[in-house]
Amino acid sequence: MALTATDYKYIELDEQQVPFIAGTTMKVVELVEAQHAYGWSPEEIHLQHRYLSMGQIHSALAYYWDHQQALDADLERRFQHAETLRQEAGESALARKLRAQGLIQ
């Protein structure tokens, strides 16, 4: 994969201009998604992803804040795709069973 350096020491862009944390396979948007989902501070992100340095984490967060509109649009696109897949999959067998037993509504 050919990567392009950015003004952010630990951020590289792939051929489709998707930002990755340098030396990893983690996309910036994935780190931000986890931070939003769990409310993690940079230190908590580091505890959950020990392979990332604090410099990599802060660089990814700085990249996000400087490119928030584009990355938020990517997060929304990902959410909508997941929601479409969830709706297409329908109710799970477990949910049907629990509903039939009156354990869930």
Buried (B, 14 or more C-beta within 10 A) or exposed (E): EEEEEBEBEBBBBEEEEEBBBBEBEBBBBBBBBBBEEEEBEBEBBBEEBEEBBEEBBBBBBBBBEEBEEEBBEBBEEEEEEEEEEEEEEEEEEEEEEEEEEEEEE
